[in-house]
Amino acid sequence: MRTTAKVDYAMRAAIELARAYPDGGGRPGPITRQAIADAQDIPAKFLEHILSDLKRSRLVASVRGAEGGYWLSRDPTEITMADVIRAVEGPLADVRGVRPDSLDYPDDLAVLQRAWIAVRANLRSVLERVTIADLRDGRLAPEVDILADAEDAWAHR
């Protein structure tokens, strides 16, 4: 999986918005695009497109004006990494723009289709488990954290 700058910036923007989310619930105060860009060192014009994607996916809401800005439309514990990726890039894993389970391979390549499905399932097992709140709070679920601790997690092969 190749993580694009757009996905990285979208995650960082979501984490920044999660930092402003009130603990007791209620609507958080809006944060300006420029404040998010400055805090996360994201080009403001690029961030504008990312926030638009997040808004279109209903992960973020906004209001215009002098007191305007953006906020998470749901609690950060309810928004996963997978939600953010899907909002800005589309499906987590596809093959030539097609979902792995929709591929039409000849019978002698059915195992390749199953391998693509397994890749997608493994991505989902992490990305649908880690929430924006987890990232904001600097923690991962133990079953995800153990994957990052594996000796060969970043081995070049």
ZAMARGU-4260 file (C-alpha; in steps of 0.2 Angstrom, whole numbers, plus 5000, padded with zeros to 4 digits):
<rodrens>
0) 5000/5000/5000 | 5007/5017/4995 | 5001/5031/5007 | 4999/5047/4997 | 5003/5065/5004
5) 4984/5068/5003 | 4980/5053/5015 | 4994/5058/5027 | 4988/5076/5027 | 4970/5071/5029
10) 4975/5060/5045 | 4985/5075/5052 | 4970/5087/5049 | 4958/5075/5057 | 4969/5073/5072
15) 4971/5092/5074 | 4952/5093/5073 | 4950/5079/5086 | 4962/5089/5098 | 4948/5102/5098
20) 4934/5090/5101 | 4926/5093/5118 | 4927/5079/5131 | 4909/5081/5137 | 4902/5080/5120
25) 4893/5095/5111 | 4898/5104/5096 | 4917/5109/5096 | 4922/5126/5091 | 4927/5129/5073
30) 4945/5129/5068 | 4951/5139/5053 | 4959/5130/5039 | 4974/5141/5041 | 4976/5136/5059
35) 4975/5118/5054 | 4988/5121/5040 | 5000/5130/5052 | 4998/5117/5066 | 5002/5102/5055
40) 5013/5111/5042 | 5001/5107/5027 | 5000/5118/5012 | 4983/5128/5015 | 4977/5126/4997
45) 4980/5107/4997 | 4971/5107/5014 | 4956/5116/5007 | 4953/5101/4995 | 4956/5088/5009
50) 4943/5097/5020 | 4931/5098/5006 | 4932/5079/5004 | 4931/5076/5022 | 4915/5087/5023
55) 4907/5078/5008 | 4910/5062/5017 | 4901/5070/5032 | 4916/5067/5043 | 4919/5086/5045
60) 4907/5101/5046 | 4910/5119/5043 | 4903/5136/5045 | 4909/5152/5035 | 4912/5169/5041
65) 4923/5178/5054 | 4920/5165/5067 | 4920/5151/5054 | 4930/5135/5052 | 4929/5116/5053
70) 4926/5103/5066 | 4923/5084/5067 | 4905/5080/5064 | 4906/5064/5075 | 4916/5060/5090
75) 4934/5055/5086 | 4931/5038/5094 | 4919/5035/5080 | 4930/5039/5065 | 4943/5027/5060
80) 4958/5028/5049 | 4948/5019/5036 | 4934/5032/5036 | 4947/5046/5032 | 4956/5036/5019
85) 4940/5032/5010 | 4934/5050/5011 | 4950/5057/5002 | 4955/5042/4991 | 4941/5030/4989
90) 4942/5011/4993 | 4956/5005/5004 | 4962/4992/4992 | 4957/4989/4974 | 4965/4981/4958
95) 4964/4992/4943 | 4950/5002/4951 | 4939/4986/4955 | 4935/4979/4972 | 4945/4962/4974
100) 4929/4952/4976 | 4922/4959/4960 | 4937/4954/4949 | 4934/4941/4935 | 4949/4930/4933
105) 4950/4913/4924 | 4949/4898/4936 | 4968/4895/4935 | 4970/4913/4943 | 4957/4912/4957
110) 4970/4911/4970 | 4977/4928/4964 | 4959/4935/4968 | 4959/4927/4985 | 4977/4934/4988
115) 4970/4952/4984 | 4955/4949/4995 | 4967/4944/5009 | 4977/4960/5007 | 4961/4970/5008
120) 4956/4961/5024 | 4972/4964/5032 | 4972/4982/5028 | 4954/4983/5035 | 4960/4974/5051
125) 4971/4989/5056 | 4963/5004/5047 | 4945/5000/5054 | 4952/4997/5071 | 4962/5013/5074
130) 4952/5028/5078 | 4956/5047/5076 | 4954/5047/5095 | 4968/5033/5097 | 4980/5043/5086
135) 4976/5060/5095 | 4979/5051/5112 | 4995/5043/5106 | 4989/5025/5108 | 4985/5010/5097
140) 4975/4994/5101 | 4987/4981/5108 | 4983/4970/5093 | 4989/4984/5081 | 5003/4990/5092
145) 5011/4972/5092 | 5011/4973/5073 | 5021/4989/5073 | 5033/4981/5086 | 5038/4966/5075
150) 5056/4966/5071 | 5053/4965/5052 | 5039/4978/5051 | 5050/4990/5042 | 5063/4978/5035
155) 5068/4982/5017 | 5065/4967/5006
</rodrens>
